[in-house]
Amino acid sequence: MAISSLQTGVRSPRSSECVMECDRNLLMNRKYKVSAKAVDTRILAIHALDQLIDYIRTVDPDLKPDEATFLAAITLHSLPELFRENASLVDRFREAGAEIKRKR
């Protein structure tokens, strides 16, 4: 079974289509039922996390992949506090959420 970049913290040299399909297969093989739409959005989140890790490594190229992944996790963990301190970010999320709900 393939291991996703989310599990290893290392970007895969495989094509993005193959990575997406492998990640999709891993997520679909869960014991609980998950809709295809939920799987697709989780894959999108995995790839966004990969982009954040890549960005962190541009800021500090000497970081090892696992170190950059750890910094990404710290960043994600600290986001609620950032939102509490910045009302305009919360407003943007509310607007984006409203737009998503309009498209249902």
DRENDO-1510 file (C-alpha; in Angstrom, 1 decimal, always signed):
<recs>
REC; n; res; u; v; w
REC; 1; MET; +0.0; +0.0; +0.0 .
REC; 2; ALA; +1.3; +3.4; -0.9 .
REC; 3; ILE; +2.1; +5.9; +1.9 .
REC; 4; SER; +0.9; +9.4; +1.4 .
REC; 5; SER; +3.0; +12.5; +1.9 .
REC; 6; LEU; +0.7; +13.4; +4.8 .
REC; 7; GLN; +1.9; +10.3; +6.6 .
REC; 8; THR; +5.6; +10.7; +5.9 .
REC; 9; GLY; +6.0; +14.5; +5.7 .
REC; 10; VAL; +8.0; +14.0; +2.5 .
REC; 11; ARG; +6.8; +15.1; -0.9 .
REC; 12; SER; +6.4; +12.3; -3.3 .
REC; 13; PRO; +8.2; +12.4; -6.6 .
REC; 14; ARG; +5.2; +10.7; -8.2 .
REC; 15; SER; +2.9; +12.7; -10.4 .
REC; 16; SER; +0.1; +14.6; -8.7 .
REC; 17; GLU; -2.5; +12.5; -10.4 .
REC; 18; CYS; -1.0; +9.3; -8.9 .
REC; 19; VAL; -0.6; +10.9; -5.5 .
REC; 20; MET; -4.2; +12.0; -5.6 .
REC; 21; GLU; -5.4; +8.5; -6.5 .
REC; 22; CYS; -3.2; +6.8; -3.9 .
REC; 23; ASP; -4.5; +9.3; -1.2 .
REC; 24; ARG; -8.0; +8.7; -2.4 .
REC; 25; ASN; -7.6; +4.9; -2.1 .
REC; 26; LEU; -6.2; +5.2; +1.4 .
REC; 27; LEU; -9.1; +7.4; +2.5 .
REC; 28; MET; -11.7; +5.2; +0.9 .
REC; 29; ASN; -10.3; +2.1; +2.7 .
REC; 30; ARG; -11.4; +3.4; +6.1 .
REC; 31; LYS; -13.6; +1.3; +8.3 .
REC; 32; TYR; -16.3; +3.9; +8.3 .
REC; 33; LYS; -18.2; +5.2; +5.3 .
REC; 34; VAL; -17.0; +8.4; +3.8 .
REC; 35; SER; -18.6; +10.0; +0.8 .
REC; 36; ALA; -16.5; +10.6; -2.4 .
REC; 37; LYS; -17.0; +14.3; -2.0 .
REC; 38; ALA; -15.6; +14.2; +1.6 .
REC; 39; VAL; -12.6; +12.2; +0.3 .
REC; 40; ASP; -12.0; +14.7; -2.5 .
REC; 41; THR; -12.0; +17.6; -0.1 .
REC; 42; ARG; -9.7; +15.8; +2.3 .
REC; 43; ILE; -7.3; +15.2; -0.6 .
REC; 44; LEU; -7.5; +18.9; -1.4 .
REC; 45; ALA; -6.5; +19.6; +2.2 .
REC; 46; ILE; -3.6; +17.2; +2.1 .
REC; 47; HIS; -2.3; +19.0; -1.0 .
REC; 48; ALA; -2.7; +22.4; +0.6 .
REC; 49; LEU; -0.7; +21.1; +3.6 .
REC; 50; ASP; +2.0; +20.0; +1.2 .
REC; 51; GLN; +2.1; +23.5; -0.3 .
REC; 52; LEU; +2.4; +25.0; +3.2 .
REC; 53; ILE; +5.3; +22.6; +3.9 .
REC; 54; ASP; +7.0; +23.6; +0.7 .
REC; 55; TYR; +6.6; +27.3; +1.5 .
REC; 56; ILE; +8.0; +26.8; +5.0 .
REC; 57; ARG; +11.1; +25.1; +3.3 .
REC; 58; THR; +11.5; +28.2; +1.1 .
REC; 59; VAL; +11.6; +30.4; +4.2 .
REC; 60; ASP; +14.2; +28.0; +5.7 .
REC; 61; PRO; +15.7; +25.7; +3.1 .
REC; 62; ASP; +17.9; +23.9; +5.7 .
REC; 63; LEU; +14.9; +22.4; +7.5 .
REC; 64; LYS; +14.4; +18.7; +7.0 .
REC; 65; PRO; +11.0; +17.6; +5.7 .
REC; 66; ASP; +9.9; +16.4; +9.1 .
REC; 67; GLU; +10.9; +19.7; +10.7 .
REC; 68; ALA; +9.0; +21.7; +8.1 .
REC; 69; THR; +6.0; +19.4; +8.7 .
REC; 70; PHE; +6.2; +20.0; +12.4 .
REC; 71; LEU; +6.2; +23.8; +11.8 .
REC; 72; ALA; +3.2; +23.4; +9.5 .
REC; 73; ALA; +1.4; +21.6; +12.3 .
REC; 74; ILE; +2.3; +24.3; +14.8 .
REC; 75; THR; +1.0; +26.9; +12.3 .
REC; 76; LEU; -2.3; +25.1; +11.9 .
REC; 77; HIS; -2.7; +24.7; +15.6 .
REC; 78; SER; -2.2; +28.4; +16.1 .
REC; 79; LEU; -4.7; +29.5; +13.5 .
REC; 80; PRO; -7.7; +29.8; +15.9 .
REC; 81; GLU; -5.8; +32.3; +18.0 .
REC; 82; LEU; -4.9; +34.3; +14.9 .
REC; 83; PHE; -8.6; +34.3; +13.9 .
REC; 84; ARG; -9.6; +35.5; +17.4 .
REC; 85; GLU; -7.2; +38.4; +17.1 .
REC; 86; ASN; -8.2; +39.3; +13.5 .
REC; 87; ALA; -11.9; +39.9; +13.0 .
REC; 88; SER; -11.5; +40.5; +9.3 .
REC; 89; LEU; -10.2; +36.9; +8.8 .
REC; 90; VAL; -13.4; +35.6; +10.5 .
REC; 91; ASP; -15.5; +37.8; +8.2 .
REC; 92; ARG; -13.7; +36.4; +5.2 .
REC; 93; PHE; -14.5; +32.9; +6.3 .
REC; 94; ARG; -18.1; +33.7; +7.0 .
REC; 95; GLU; -18.4; +35.2; +3.5 .
REC; 96; ALA; -16.7; +32.2; +1.9 .
REC; 97; GLY; -18.9; +29.9; +3.8 .
REC; 98; ALA; -22.0; +31.8; +2.7 .
REC; 99; GLU; -20.9; +31.5; -0.9 .
REC; 100; ILE; -20.3; +27.8; -0.6 .
REC; 101; LYS; -23.7; +27.3; +0.9 .
REC; 102; ARG; -25.3; +29.3; -1.9 .
REC; 103; LYS; -23.8; +26.9; -4.4 .
REC; 104; ARG; -25.4; +23.8; -2.8 .
</recs>
